[in-house]
């Protein structure tokens, strides 16, 4: 598998069987998020999900065959996983420690009778896409540490599957950066009331002399998407959908990269 932004796999896994996806990793500047959904209607149906490197996968697979042939588990070699869980629906994250081959295993070997219909969504989130690199370099050059801290926290929340928190930090990061850009370009303070929701309308006006309306409108829309996803109370306390969060994450970084591109390199 190459590093595409996302892939979806749907598999019917028989009882006592497993299915694995091999990941050929060359780029370690990022992390995977695996979203697993067991689609049967009945409750308490789950699959084991494990992420292993190539060597440990071979040991695990060998041990599984040996147990089926009658061997006792206590006499078999041990193996290690990077992360594992039993899921009916949920997510795991994995940051490859080095290039190589890895396997994500959907394990139904614990089920003696019931096959499982499983959908696996695989997302790769790069730590150094061009937009992220542009924002990182600009914020460090300009000393905008608070903006970059919020971007980093948003990425950490995403990796740790704190999805609404990630979106909250996204929208905060975008506003803090937007303010800094406006102040730098206009050489005037763009003060926002810390006790109120950000007045994005005021920021749109302040950016008006430096960018066309159709771009400013998209910046505002991007902030609105991240803000909407941050409000879990609008979904009955449930976290926002992972694919929508990743979409917002990339939109925010693209918007931020545009904002910093407005600042002269001499600033």
ABEGO torsion letter per residue (X at the ends): XBBBABBBBBBBBBBGBBBBBBBBBABABEBBBBBBBBABABBGBBBBBBBBBAAAAAAAAAAAAAAAAGBBAAABBBBBBABBBBBABEBBBBBBABBEBBBBBBBAAABAABBBBBBBBBBBBBAABAAAAAAAAAAAAAGBAAAAAAAAAAAAAAAAGBAAAAAAAAAAAAAAAAAAAAAAAAGBBBBBBAABBBBAAAAAAAAAAABBAAAAAAAAAAAAAAAAAABAAAAGGBBBBAAAAAAAAAAAAAAAAAAAAABBAAX
